[in-house]
Amino acid sequence: MALSDLERLRLQIQDRPRLALRESLDVGDGITTTFLTQLHPVLDGSETVLVNGVPQVAGINYTFTYALGAIEFVVAPGSGHPVVCTYQWAAFSDAELEDLLEQYATVRRAAIAALEILLADTERFIKYTFGQESVDRSATREGLERLLDRLERSAAGPVVIVKADTPCREALLEPFVEQGFTCD
């Protein structure tokens, strides 16, 4: 089974989804309808929401704003009812990575842009390192800088001009276009 561009991009930037197990968001008061996860962005559809131990149904009992980690209940959880959520989160949301793929056209160039964002955005960088075995953020930063350097060098390789005079040949050359080759 082939990986999607989004999955390949997550692998390139080493932004593996992490699991937040049974995070207690708060206790219902019968009035409050919005509850926030501690970590976000939450990966689309990865959540399990419980109110007073009862599973809730997305689209019926609540809506989820994944980028913000915000759960909006249709009916406020009852007074004293605990709100618990299990979910997957990552440094980048699917929508953010899809946007980078659209902007930069290739997985490699999108990965370079994502790593540059990670290195420039302290809050996102801390989230990226959260939950990793190594808590040495300077070593993680150096690792990201080395990864970025390798990706930049491979993306800046020589551009080879390939002439294709028929649509059939262009189709055959399509895999090379993403790898830095261009057709005249």
Secondary structure, DSSP 8 states (H G I E B T S, - for coil): ----HHHHHHHHHT---EEEEEEEEEE--SS--EEE-SS--B-TT--EEEETTEE--BTTTEEEETTTTEEEESS---TT-EEEEEEEE-SS-HHHHHHHHHHHSSHHHHHHHHHHHHHH-HHHHHHHHTT-S---HHHHHHHHHHHHHHHHHHHTS---EE---SHHHHHHHHHHHTTT-EE-
